Amino acid sequence: MKHANYNKLQEKIKELEDEILRLKSEETRSKLIEDALKESFAAYELLLDNIPGVVYKGYENWGVDFFDHKVEMFTGYPKEVFSSRRMKWSDLIIEDDLDAVKGATKMALSGNKSYLREYRIKIRNGQTRWIQDRGTIACDSSGAIRHFSGIFFDVTERKQAKDEITITKVELEQIFRTAADGMRVVDKEHNMLRVNDTFVNVFGVTEEDLQKKCYEVLSGPVCHTPKCPVKQILGGEDRIEIETERQRMDGTQIQCILTATPFRNEQGEILGVVENFKDITDRKRMEESLARSEANYRLLFSTIPSIVFKGYEDWSVDFLDDKIEKLTGYPKEDFNAKKLNWYDIVVEEDIQPVKELFKKALEADKVYLREYRIRTKSDDVRWIRERSQIVLDEKGELAYVSGIFADITEMKLMSQQLEKSHKELEDRYQEINELNANLEMMVELRTAELVNSEKKYGRLFEDSKDMVYISNKKGEVTTINPSGLELLG
């Protein structure tokens, strides 16, 4: 009996040990499950924290539950406002977008229960944000909506960028159509894809011409050569700019600057070439005319003896030709580079009179003529005659002086020589006058003597008792005194 009880006790102990082992095994498994759940929940929270969207569970009455606090970052409202049903999601949706959101829901219900909706919401600070809403609809066996499971994304920046791209495309299209230069888009096969209005007007292109190759519509010397802009761009060049001559459809020639750049798609792949034609025909004519004018201008400068200059308040001066070196011994570059100014070579005694004359002109009609001396590089003194016009800026202040220099040294020397000669003539004239005065006195004295002698001899002629007569060269008697007449009877 005792042995039987012992066996039963052993069996009970064995059962207890087995139960203990089972409980320990279940405890271990529960611990593993608990750890796995904790790890899974941590991963879930990490996923929620890192995805850029807001995960939600919504209901047919627009109530919504959120699983993290990112909704507050999106809307400015904490998630508790929604979970407590104090606010519904429809309260945020812009009224104009609400019908479209409902329509997307109906379409999803009639299809595979998934939806993608984009609409606007007004957040707490009054701003409008664009939302992309992706989700699925869970229905019961009768087809009634149980809930919505989805995620919200803030796509405001993308929408704004898209709107900006749209606006930019419209602007670029308008710029292309109304650009002042002729423009066309050419594909890799030299087919013209598009042209703008200026291209049509400038080059006389018709609708039929637009179906032709680019070189058939506007041929030029580089067509069918390695220098063809289309070939160069397709060969890897980023930009080509050349000055070229092209032939219009009517056969006339046009001078233009051709700029070619790649025409790319959104992936950056080259689809063709954009060509810009700037008509410079008139400019080329003007350049040629200007070149002729400049040639005539330089010829004029080289032939006139005067030196044209442009001067400034600080006495610096710019010269337009090289004649200044012949006059002063200094090259024009010394003056133009401001290494030397005009003040440096004016004779010191003449500086003050030159300044005073300039001041008078500035206060009057801004025109002056002045003569003064300069000292050349070889230390010679030359006389200068300057004719100038003072030019003022918009504020009435001195801008510059425009004028000409003339070397009048020879004229001055001649003038001085003339003055000297004139003085000598005046002195000689004075001497002659004095000599004439002396001669006149001598003549007067001699005349008086002759008169006295004539009177004396006249009385002798008349009073002589002898016959006295006067005869001419022929021996003929012309005059006989009274005694002679009496003697002859």
KADARA-V886542 format. One record per pair of residues at least 4 apart in sequence whose C-alpha atoms are under 7 Angstrom apart, sorted by the first residue. I is the first residue (numbers start at 1). J is the second residue. Records with the same first field share a line. If there is no record, write none. Layout:
# KADARA-V886542
I = J ; J
This chain:
# KADARA-V886542
1 = 5
2 = 6
3 = 7
4 = 8
5 = 9
6 = 10
7 = 11
8 = 12
9 = 13
10 = 14
11 = 15
12 = 16
13 = 17
14 = 18
15 = 19
16 = 20
17 = 21
18 = 22
19 = 23
20 = 24
21 = 25
22 = 26
23 = 27
24 = 28
25 = 29
26 = 30
27 = 31
28 = 32
29 = 33
30 = 34
31 = 35
32 = 36
33 = 37
34 = 38
35 = 39
36 = 40
37 = 41
38 = 42
39 = 43
40 = 44
41 = 45
42 = 46
43 = 47
44 = 48
45 = 49
46 = 50
47 = 51
52 = 153
53 = 151 ; 152 ; 153
54 = 70 ; 71 ; 151 ; 152 ; 153
55 = 66 ; 67 ; 150 ; 151 ; 152
56 = 64 ; 65 ; 66 ; 67 ; 149 ; 150 ; 151
57 = 64 ; 65 ; 66 ; 147 ; 148 ; 149 ; 150
58 = 62 ; 63 ; 64 ; 65 ; 147 ; 148 ; 149
59 = 63 ; 64 ; 146 ; 147 ; 148
60 = 145 ; 147
62 = 88 ; 89 ; 90
63 = 82 ; 85 ; 88 ; 89
64 = 82 ; 83 ; 88 ; 89
65 = 82 ; 83
66 = 79
69 = 78 ; 79
70 = 74
71 = 75 ; 78 ; 79
72 = 76 ; 77 ; 78 ; 79
75 = 123 ; 124
76 = 123 ; 124
77 = 81 ; 124
79 = 83
80 = 84
81 = 85 ; 86 ; 87
82 = 86 ; 87 ; 88
87 = 91
89 = 93
92 = 121 ; 122 ; 123
93 = 97 ; 98 ; 120 ; 121 ; 122
94 = 98 ; 120 ; 121 ; 122
97 = 101 ; 119 ; 120
98 = 102
99 = 103
100 = 104
101 = 105 ; 117
102 = 106
103 = 107
104 = 108 ; 115 ; 117
105 = 109 ; 115
106 = 110
107 = 111
108 = 112 ; 113 ; 114 ; 115
109 = 113
113 = 136 ; 137
114 = 135 ; 136 ; 137
115 = 134 ; 135 ; 136
116 = 133 ; 134 ; 135
117 = 132 ; 133 ; 134
118 = 130 ; 131 ; 132 ; 133
119 = 130 ; 131 ; 132
120 = 128 ; 129 ; 130 ; 131
121 = 128 ; 129 ; 130
122 = 126 ; 127 ; 128 ; 129
123 = 127 ; 128
129 = 156
130 = 154 ; 155 ; 156
131 = 152 ; 153 ; 154 ; 155
132 = 152 ; 153 ; 154 ; 155
133 = 151 ; 152 ; 153
134 = 150 ; 151 ; 152
135 = 148 ; 149 ; 150 ; 151
136 = 148 ; 149 ; 150
137 = 145 ; 147 ; 148 ; 149
138 = 145 ; 146 ; 147 ; 148
139 = 143 ; 144 ; 145 ; 146
140 = 144 ; 145 ; 146
155 = 159
156 = 160
157 = 161
158 = 162
159 = 163
160 = 164
161 = 165
162 = 166
163 = 167
164 = 168
165 = 169
166 = 170
167 = 171
168 = 172
169 = 173
170 = 174
171 = 175
172 = 176
173 = 177
174 = 178
175 = 179
176 = 196
177 = 196 ; 197
178 = 197
179 = 198
180 = 198
181 = 198 ; 276 ; 277 ; 278
182 = 196 ; 198 ; 199 ; 276 ; 277 ; 278
183 = 195 ; 196 ; 199 ; 275 ; 276 ; 277
184 = 192 ; 194 ; 195 ; 196 ; 274 ; 275 ; 276
185 = 192 ; 193 ; 194 ; 195 ; 273 ; 274 ; 275
186 = 190 ; 191 ; 192 ; 193 ; 272 ; 273 ; 274
187 = 191 ; 192 ; 193 ; 271 ; 272 ; 273
188 = 271 ; 272
190 = 213 ; 214
191 = 212 ; 213 ; 214
192 = 210 ; 211 ; 212 ; 213 ; 214
195 = 199
196 = 200
197 = 201
198 = 202
199 = 203
200 = 204 ; 205
203 = 248 ; 249
204 = 248 ; 249
205 = 209 ; 249
206 = 210
209 = 217
212 = 216 ; 217
213 = 217
214 = 218
215 = 219 ; 223
217 = 249
218 = 246 ; 247 ; 248
219 = 223 ; 246 ; 247
220 = 245 ; 246 ; 247
222 = 227 ; 228
223 = 228
224 = 228
226 = 231
227 = 232
228 = 232
229 = 233 ; 240 ; 260
230 = 234 ; 273
231 = 235
232 = 236 ; 237
233 = 237 ; 238 ; 239 ; 261 ; 262 ; 273
238 = 261 ; 262
239 = 260 ; 261
240 = 259 ; 260 ; 261
241 = 257 ; 258 ; 259 ; 260
242 = 257 ; 258 ; 259
243 = 256 ; 257 ; 258
244 = 255 ; 256 ; 257 ; 258
245 = 253 ; 254 ; 255 ; 256
246 = 253 ; 254 ; 255
247 = 251 ; 252 ; 253 ; 254
248 = 252 ; 253
254 = 281
255 = 279 ; 280 ; 281
256 = 277 ; 278 ; 279 ; 280 ; 281
257 = 277 ; 278 ; 279 ; 280
258 = 275 ; 276 ; 277 ; 278
259 = 275 ; 276 ; 277
260 = 273 ; 274 ; 275 ; 276
261 = 273 ; 274 ; 275
262 = 270 ; 272 ; 273 ; 274
263 = 270 ; 271 ; 272 ; 273 ; 274
264 = 268 ; 269 ; 270 ; 271
265 = 269 ; 270 ; 271
280 = 284
281 = 285
282 = 286
283 = 287
284 = 288
285 = 289
286 = 290
287 = 291
288 = 292
289 = 293
290 = 294
291 = 295
292 = 296
293 = 297
294 = 298
295 = 299
296 = 300
297 = 301
298 = 302
299 = 303
300 = 304
306 = 404 ; 405 ; 406
307 = 323 ; 324 ; 404 ; 405 ; 406
308 = 319 ; 320 ; 403 ; 404 ; 405
309 = 317 ; 318 ; 319 ; 320 ; 402 ; 403 ; 404
310 = 317 ; 318 ; 319 ; 400 ; 401 ; 402 ; 403
311 = 315 ; 316 ; 317 ; 318 ; 400 ; 401 ; 402
312 = 316 ; 317 ; 400 ; 401
313 = 400
315 = 341 ; 342 ; 343
316 = 335 ; 338 ; 341 ; 342
317 = 335 ; 336 ; 341 ; 342
318 = 335 ; 336
319 = 332 ; 336
322 = 331 ; 332
323 = 327
324 = 328 ; 331 ; 332
325 = 329 ; 330 ; 331 ; 332
328 = 376 ; 377
329 = 376 ; 377
330 = 334 ; 377
332 = 336
333 = 337
334 = 338 ; 339 ; 340
335 = 339 ; 340 ; 341
340 = 344
342 = 346
345 = 374 ; 375 ; 376
346 = 350 ; 351 ; 373 ; 374 ; 375
347 = 351 ; 373 ; 374 ; 375
350 = 354 ; 372 ; 373
351 = 355
352 = 356
353 = 357
354 = 358
355 = 359
356 = 360
357 = 361
358 = 362
359 = 363
360 = 364
361 = 365 ; 366 ; 367 ; 368
362 = 366
366 = 389 ; 390
367 = 388 ; 389 ; 390
368 = 387 ; 388 ; 389
369 = 386 ; 387 ; 388
370 = 385 ; 386 ; 387
371 = 384 ; 385 ; 386
372 = 383 ; 384 ; 385
373 = 381 ; 382 ; 383 ; 384
374 = 381 ; 382 ; 383
375 = 379 ; 380 ; 381 ; 382
376 = 380 ; 381
382 = 409
383 = 407 ; 408 ; 409
384 = 405 ; 406 ; 407 ; 408
385 = 405 ; 406 ; 407 ; 408
386 = 404 ; 405 ; 406
387 = 403 ; 404 ; 405
388 = 401 ; 402 ; 403 ; 404
389 = 401 ; 402 ; 403
390 = 400 ; 401 ; 402
391 = 398 ; 399 ; 400 ; 401
392 = 396 ; 397 ; 398 ; 399
393 = 397 ; 398 ; 399
408 = 412
409 = 413
410 = 414
411 = 415
412 = 416
413 = 417
414 = 418
415 = 419
416 = 420
417 = 421
418 = 422
419 = 423
420 = 424
421 = 425
422 = 426
423 = 427
424 = 428
425 = 429
426 = 430
427 = 431
428 = 432
429 = 433
430 = 434
431 = 435
432 = 436
433 = 437
434 = 438
435 = 439
436 = 440
437 = 441
438 = 442
439 = 443
440 = 444
441 = 445
442 = 446
443 = 447
444 = 448
445 = 449
446 = 450
447 = 451
448 = 452
449 = 453
450 = 454
451 = 455
452 = 456
453 = 457
454 = 458
455 = 459
456 = 460
457 = 461
458 = 462
459 = 463
460 = 464
461 = 468 ; 481
462 = 481 ; 482
464 = 483
465 = 483
466 = 483 ; 484
467 = 481 ; 483 ; 484
468 = 480 ; 481 ; 484
469 = 477 ; 479 ; 480 ; 481
470 = 477 ; 478 ; 479 ; 480
471 = 475 ; 476 ; 477 ; 478 ; 479
472 = 476 ; 477 ; 478
480 = 484 ; 485
481 = 485
482 = 486
483 = 487
484 = 488
485 = 489
